[in-house]
Amino acid sequence: MFFKALRADIAAAKRCDPAARNKFEIFLTYSGVRALSYHRLANLLYRMRLKLLARICSQWAKFSTGIEIHPAAKIAAGVFIDHGHGVVIGETAEVGEGTVIYQGCTLGGTGKQTGKRHPTIGRNCVISAGAKVLGNITVGDCAKVGAGAVVLRDVPSGATVVGVPAKVVRVNGGKTVPDLAQEKSDPYLAELRALRERVAALEQSLQKSDNKERK
């Protein structure tokens, strides 16, 4: 089971990172893959009720990779943590297969609640650099969270969310597309342009009305 998950993690890194040259290099040098391997060991120890050993293992992983994952977190095989430094994944967080998490991301809680208090991330999602997904919320399959976004509410499947707090700016026409293509357009700039065009059209209409009245 451990080696099957490791193969899936390496395959995900090879598929998602164009800089990856071969699987052996990924196994030896990719901190995200190593952090997930440490986590799977820590998670096994945690489920065996060896919680102190599990936490020691997770803290060693944090020290050696810069990625902190609570031993109780549920992470599917085939997740890719790219670069990864500063990534924090909380105790009750769940991450689905095929999801990509970039550096500086937090899957955390919002207070001192008990029970399920961390997010559930679906399959084939993209959590961009510096994003914070907080609380017992769900990010649907194939959703994309923009860089630096703070997500406090559920995200629909196939949606793209940006901003603080994060808002949905795109839902792929109701389709879910599992790819890593980033949305490069600025939705706020597009909205401002649309408003400017609308104001210009209204000004022209008013000017024509004035001209007719003068005649």
N, C-alpha and C positions, 0 to 999 in steps of 0.2 A: 504493500500500500504506500509506504513512504517513497520508494523508488518510482512508483507509477506517478505519484504527485510531483516528484522532482523532475521527471521527464516532461510532464505537462507544463511545469513552470519554465523549463529551459526552452521548450517548443514555443511557448508564448513570447518569451524574450526574443527568440530568433525571428518570429513572425512580425513582431511589433517594432523592433529596433533595426533600422537599416544599417546601423553601424556595427551590428553583431556579425562577426565573420564565421564563427563555427561554434558548435555546442560545447566543445571542451573549453574554449575561452570564456563562454558565458558561465559555465560551472565554476571556473576558477576566479573570475574577476567581477562578476556582477553582484553588487551588494544586495539588490532586491531579491535575487534568487537565494542567496545565502541567508538573508533574514527570514524568508519563508521556510527554508529548511530548518533553521533554528526554531521557528514558531511551531512547526509540526511536531518536533520533539517536545517542546514545552507544553503543547496542547495535550500530547499523550500523557506526560507526567501529571498534568492538571487533572485529566480524567481518571487517572489512577489515584487521585487524592494526595499526590505528592506535591502539594501546592508551593511549598518553600523551594523545592528543587526547580519547579516550573518557573517561578519568578526569578530565580538565580539565572536560569537559562535565558529567559527573555531579557534580563538586564545585561547579560553578556552580549547578546545579539545587538542590543542598543549601543553598547560600548564599541563593538567592532564594526557596526554598519551604519550607525546613526538613525536606525529605524526602530521605533518602539511599538511592539505589538503585545497586547495583553494575552497571556496564555489561553484564556477562555474564549477569545475571539474565534469566529468560524469563518475560515477562508477557504474557498474551493480551490482545487487544483487548476492550474492554468491562468492564475492571476499574474500580472506583470507589474512590479513596482519599479518604475524607471528612475534612475539616479537614486531617489529615495531619501536622501538626507533630510531629517526633520519630519518624516512621516510618523504620525501617531494614530494607532487604531485601538479603540477602547474595548472594554471587557465583553460587552454584549453586542458588539458590531458583527455584521455578517456581510461577506463580499462574495458575489457570484463569479462563476467561471468566465474568463475572457475579459474581465475588467482591467483597465490600465489606471494606475495611480501614480501621479508625478510627485516630485519633491515638495516638501513643505505642507502636505495635505494633512488634515485632521479629521478623523471620524470619531467624534467625541460626544460627550453629554452636555447638558445645559445646567446642571445643578447637582443636588445631592439625592436625587430620586433613587429608588431601589427598583429591582426588576429590569425589564428591557428598557434601557435608557440611551442606547447608541443606535446609529442608523443601520438600515438594511440596504445594501447596494445590490442591484440586480445583475444580470448577465450582460457582458459586452458593453459596460459603461466606460466613460472616460471622466476621471476626476483630475482636472488640470492643476497646474502648479499653484500652491498656496491656498487652494480652496478649503473651506471649513464646512463640513456637513455635520450638523449638531442635533442631538436629540433622537427620540424614538420615531424616526421618519423613514419613509421608503423612497428610494431612487429607482424608478422603473427600468426595465431592460433597455439597453441601447441608448440610455440618456447620456447627456454630456453636461458637465458642470464646468463653467468657464473659470479661467485663472483668477484667483483672489476672491471668488464668490463666497458668500456666507449663506448656506442653505439651511432654512429653518422650517420648511414645509415640504410635504411630499412632492416629488417630481414625477410627472407622467412618463410612461414609456415612450422612448423616441424623442423626448423633448430636450431642448438646449436651454440652460438657465445661466444668467449672468447677473452680477451686481451685488450690492449690499443694502438690504437683504436681497437674495437672489430672486429674479422673476423670470418666468418663461418667455423667451423671445422667439422660439421656433418649435414646431412639433412635427417637422418632416412630412407634412401633409397626411398625418395619421399613420405613416409607415415607419417601421423601425429599421434602421440601416446600420449593421454592426461594422463600423469602420473607424479609422482614427483621423479622418479628415476634419480639420479644425475649421470652425466658422470664423472667417477672417473679416467679415463685414461688421460695422458698428451699428447696432440696431438703433441706438439713440441718435446717431448722426443721420441715419436714414429717416427717422421720424421728424427731425428738425428740418430736413430738406423738404419733406412732404408738406409740413406746415408752412414753410416759406413759399412753396409753389402755390399753396392754397391762398395765402395772403395776397400774393401777386395777382392771382386770378380775380380775387374779390376787388382789389384796387382797380383793375382794368374795367371790371363790370360797373363799379361806381363812377369811374371817369366817363364811360359811355353814357350812363344815365344823366350825368351832369350836362354833357354836351347836347343831349337830346332836349333837356329842359331849357337850355339857353336858346336853342333854335326855335 
